[in-house]
Structure formats: structure tokens, C-alpha cells
């Protein structure tokens, strides 16, 4: 991630790392802890792999019900709401590429 906080994963649009933003009571959010993005329907398999490799494990959809458009097939955002990446078994390595 660059200093501008932009995230360049395939299919993620207007994605930003919210790290470094001030929090109530002092301090800042940890870099890489919170990523925000626009509509996730366009994220490719390569984009999801990049997010997972960067440490993303849970997707929380904060849209209102009238903003959610169902998409074909299965995937982390197929039905709206929240989605989680499957937990990896101990010793399992993620393929890169």
C-alpha cells in the first residue's frame, strides 16, 4: 500500500487503507487493519487473493438493503450482508500469482 492509502487490488475500486486515521481518545488506526472499498461485485479472483494475502479475513457490507443487488453465483459478496474468508488449516500456504 502506498502512502496515499490507495489499495490497488484487481477489481477493487476506490479502495483505501484506513490506517493512520485518528481515533477517539488519541492514537490512530493500525495500517492494514481496516480497508474500505466501493462495490465488491467487480473484484476478480486475483483481487480476492491479493486481499487475502494482505491479511483481509472478514468482509462487512455496510450498504442499506435497497443498495444491495444480488449477483450470479457464489462468492464472498453474492448475497450481501457480511462474509468471511474460510479459515486456513495450520500449515496451509496460500498460492500467489
Residue frames relative to the residue before (quaternion, step in Angstrom):
aa qw qx qy qz dx dy dz
X 1.0000 0.0000 0.0000 0.0000 0.00 0.00 0.00
X 0.4052 -0.7286 0.5015 0.2312 3.53 -0.97 0.78
X 0.6865 -0.4737 0.3501 0.4263 3.54 -1.32 0.17
X 0.6198 0.5520 -0.3477 0.4361 3.61 1.16 -0.48
X 0.4511 -0.7088 0.4108 0.3540 3.58 1.38 -0.13
X 0.4347 0.6825 -0.4826 0.3352 3.63 1.19 0.16
X 0.2205 -0.7453 0.6183 0.1166 3.53 -1.14 0.79
X 0.1340 -0.8225 0.5517 0.0338 3.60 -0.68 1.08
X 0.2309 0.7491 -0.5773 0.2284 3.57 0.49 1.21
X 0.6132 -0.6126 0.3625 0.3424 3.56 -0.96 0.92
X 0.8329 0.1826 -0.1651 0.4957 3.56 -0.72 1.12
X 0.5778 0.5306 -0.3918 0.4807 3.61 1.24 -0.10
X 0.1017 -0.8041 0.5850 0.0304 3.57 -0.68 1.09
X 0.8387 0.0819 -0.1086 0.5273 3.53 -1.09 0.85
X 0.3165 0.7650 -0.4964 0.2611 3.58 1.05 0.78
X 0.0186 -0.8018 0.5957 -0.0446 3.54 -0.98 0.94
X 0.3781 -0.6514 0.6068 0.2537 3.52 -1.25 0.63
X 0.2863 -0.7865 0.5254 0.1528 3.58 -0.68 1.06
X 0.3558 0.7442 -0.4867 0.2878 3.58 1.24 0.31
X 0.7725 0.3502 -0.2717 0.4547 3.53 -1.10 0.76
X 0.5318 0.6120 -0.4245 0.4031 3.59 1.24 -0.02
X 0.5331 -0.6503 0.4317 0.3263 3.60 -0.99 0.78
X 0.1863 -0.7601 0.6122 0.1132 3.56 -1.17 0.67
X 0.6355 -0.5289 0.4007 0.3947 3.53 -1.23 0.54
X 0.7824 0.3073 -0.2370 0.4872 3.57 -0.93 0.85
X 0.6335 -0.5392 0.3248 0.4499 3.57 1.30 0.07
X 0.6856 0.4534 -0.3608 0.4408 3.53 -1.23 0.40
X 0.3205 -0.7240 0.5773 0.1994 3.51 -1.36 -0.11
X 0.5908 -0.5429 0.4466 0.3959 3.54 -1.29 0.28
X 0.5171 -0.6472 0.4722 0.3013 3.56 -1.13 0.72
X 0.5162 -0.6292 0.4894 0.3132 3.57 -0.99 0.86
X 0.8121 0.2487 -0.2060 0.4860 3.56 -0.94 0.95
X 0.5673 0.6174 -0.3854 0.3853 3.62 1.23 -0.14
X 0.7973 0.1145 -0.0352 0.5916 3.60 1.04 -0.75
X 0.0333 -0.7711 0.6355 -0.0209 3.54 -0.80 1.11
X 0.1175 -0.7770 0.6131 0.0813 3.59 -0.93 0.84
X 0.0068 -0.8012 0.5976 -0.0291 3.54 -1.13 0.68
X 0.5446 -0.5673 0.4985 0.3649 3.51 -1.33 0.27
X 0.8450 -0.1893 0.1510 0.4769 3.56 -1.35 -0.32
X 0.2882 -0.8064 0.5006 0.1265 3.57 -0.62 1.16
X 0.4304 0.7205 -0.4571 0.2945 3.61 1.23 0.02
X 0.7043 0.4765 -0.2608 0.4571 3.58 1.17 -0.50
X 0.4544 0.6864 -0.4560 0.3382 3.59 1.25 0.00
X 0.3337 -0.7502 0.5440 0.1729 3.55 -0.89 1.00
X 0.6820 -0.4420 0.3667 0.4528 3.56 -1.31 0.13
X 0.6342 0.5261 -0.3266 0.4630 3.58 1.02 -0.77
X 0.6418 0.5246 -0.3134 0.4634 3.57 1.05 -0.77
X 0.6529 0.4973 -0.3143 0.4771 3.60 0.97 -0.85
X 0.6285 0.5236 -0.3395 0.4642 3.61 1.01 -0.77
X 0.6488 0.5161 -0.3180 0.4600 3.60 0.96 -0.86
X 0.6457 0.5100 -0.3190 0.4703 3.58 0.99 -0.83
X 0.6603 0.5020 -0.3030 0.4692 3.56 0.92 -0.91
X 0.6592 0.5094 -0.3055 0.4610 3.58 0.92 -0.89
X 0.6705 0.4860 -0.2880 0.4808 3.59 1.16 -0.61
X 0.6543 -0.5501 0.3024 0.4217 3.58 1.29 -0.03
X 0.4491 0.6749 -0.4730 0.3451 3.61 1.23 0.01
X 0.0255 -0.8194 0.5723 -0.0189 3.58 -0.80 1.02
X 0.7838 0.1906 -0.1115 0.5805 3.59 1.18 -0.42
X 0.1719 -0.7495 0.6328 0.0910 3.54 -1.06 0.88
X 0.0844 -0.7807 0.6186 0.0270 3.57 -0.83 1.01
X 0.2273 -0.7842 0.5696 0.0949 3.54 -0.63 1.18
X 0.1366 -0.8339 0.5335 0.0365 3.59 -0.44 1.21
X 0.4005 0.7145 -0.4882 0.3013 3.58 1.20 0.33
X 0.5201 -0.5853 0.5152 0.3486 3.53 -1.30 0.41
X 0.6656 -0.5223 0.3386 0.4116 3.64 -1.12 0.54
X 0.6847 0.4880 -0.3076 0.4454 3.63 0.94 -0.76
X 0.6332 0.5299 -0.3337 0.4548 3.63 1.26 -0.20
X 0.6208 0.5649 -0.3354 0.4278 3.58 1.23 -0.39
X 0.0959 -0.7734 0.6261 0.0275 3.53 -0.86 1.06
X 0.4065 -0.7157 0.5017 0.2662 3.63 -0.56 1.04
X 0.1974 -0.7668 0.6004 0.1122 3.56 -1.16 0.65
X 0.6028 -0.5634 0.4265 0.3706 3.54 -1.26 0.38
X 0.8136 0.3101 -0.2047 0.4472 3.56 -1.20 0.55
X 0.5463 -0.5963 0.4816 0.3377 3.49 -1.39 -0.01
X 0.2592 0.7466 -0.5885 0.1707 3.53 -1.17 0.52
X 0.7348 -0.4465 0.2691 0.4340 3.58 -1.22 0.22
X 0.8002 0.2527 -0.1424 0.5249 3.63 1.06 -0.58
X 0.2803 0.8142 -0.4801 0.1675 3.61 1.19 0.32
X 0.8034 0.2776 -0.1367 0.5088 3.61 0.94 -0.77
X 0.5167 -0.6107 0.4435 0.4042 3.63 1.17 -0.02
X 0.6154 0.5344 -0.4134 0.4061 3.56 -1.27 -0.02
X 0.6519 -0.4774 0.3743 0.4550 3.59 -0.95 -0.78
X 0.0803 -0.7845 0.6137 0.0385 3.54 -1.15 0.57
X 0.1794 -0.7805 0.5900 0.1026 3.56 -1.13 0.60
X 0.4857 -0.6128 0.5301 0.3279 3.53 -1.15 0.63
X 0.5385 -0.5992 0.4594 0.3741 3.61 -1.05 0.59
X 0.4828 -0.6446 0.5011 0.3168 3.57 -1.07 0.70
X 0.3728 -0.7155 0.5451 0.2279 3.53 -1.01 0.82
X 0.4990 -0.6272 0.5064 0.3181 3.53 -1.15 0.67
X 0.6132 -0.5362 0.4241 0.3957 3.55 -1.17 0.56
X 0.8044 0.2604 -0.2087 0.4916 3.55 -0.90 0.92
X 0.5413 0.6138 -0.4042 0.4085 3.61 1.27 -0.18
X 0.1871 -0.7844 0.5833 0.0976 3.58 -0.88 0.91
X 0.4010 -0.6967 0.5419 0.2453 3.55 -1.09 0.74
X 0.4174 -0.6846 0.5357 0.2649 3.56 -0.97 0.89
X 0.2176 -0.7566 0.6011 0.1376 3.57 -1.00 0.76
X 0.5549 0.6320 -0.4338 0.3233 3.53 -1.15 0.53
